[in-house]
Amino acid sequence: MRRGLLLVNLGTPDGPTAAEVRRYLAEFLGDPYVLDMNPVGRWLLLHAVILPFRPARSAELYRRIWTEEGSPLLVHGRALADAARGRLGADFPVALAMRYGRPSLAEGLAELKAKGVGEVVVLPLYPQYATSTSQSTVDRVRQVATRDWPEVKLAFVPPFFADEGFLDAFVQVSRPVLEAARADHVLFSFHGLPKRQVTRLDETGRHCLKSADCCDALGEANLCCYRAQAFATARALAAGLALPPGGWSVAFQSRLGKGWLEPFTDVQVAALAGKVRRLAVVCPAFVADCLETLEEIGLRARDSFRAAGGEELTLVPSLNAHPAWVETVARLAARAVFSARERTAPA
């Protein structure tokens, strides 16, 4: 049976305009996994508070990083798909899809179906697990496949926050940038989440966010904890980059409102400006550069660092279509196919 790979990232508006951003946000924030609240409250928050005002502001931010080819996230996603296609060969078709926006999950699956695929490996491009990204994508792919292509066999690549290839690719991308920047400190910045989305997965109710060292090691209570996985990624990257103790730290960006994971990236950037001259920021929750890396860190955080007295903030590029990352994607896809065949083989 012919196999194919579906790469899935979060999504992007079709253009840097208020209308396109509004359409994108309506789909994104309308997902109950993202705004995990009472449906009536979610509708009111979305349509009475967010959509009337935020699209215009967000569109201006998108315009700051938009390229002639389009959204950076989509441009890098296409480049990764092309490179993975070249690495896997013609007998292993590759398609790109977005959880929200276009190309849609339905379009990605249809592309693989048209190429005679019968088994699809789905690779959600989120290194650390979160219900609002990983689980939302898995559930939606299953829903679309059940509706449009019920006979297809699906295999899902699990979160790869500790995968050696993923970590090595980030080390290869980061090392020359850090050396050129002569960074005095490295900040590993991960996308933030509401704390409730982390504590909800702690079945013991006694571990997650109950102590300052709750994320110092992975165990049964926090195995699926986004924050713990983020710290595990940061520790591994710090070791791979041979960063000295005290020469790196972890923070969480892009918070919306109160009750989000701490420490906050913007707060940390301002505080570090009083301690170090040159700061480098690595964003290991993103495998492709996007609004959150290019604008929030590369532009806004850089300006904040300078305004607070720092000399220079350097954004380390994401993996994008780096050869080491392409090789890792191909390996993850092949390994997932093997697992899927084992699970679905007749007794």
Secondary structure by P-SEA (a helix, b strand, c coil): cbbbbbbbcccccccccaaaaaaaaaaaaaccccccccaaaaaaaaccccccccaaaaaaaaaacccccccaaaaaaaaaaaaaaaaacccbbbbbbbccccccaaaaaaaaaaacccbbbbbccccccccccaaaaaaaaaaaaaaccccbbbbbbccccccaaaaaaaaaacaaaaaaacccbbbbccccccaaaaaaaccccccccccccccccccccccccaaaaaaaaaaaaaaaacccccccccccccccccccccccaaaaaaaacccccbbbbbbccccccccccccccccaaaaaaaaaccccccccccccccaaaaaaaaaaaaaaaaaaaaaaccc
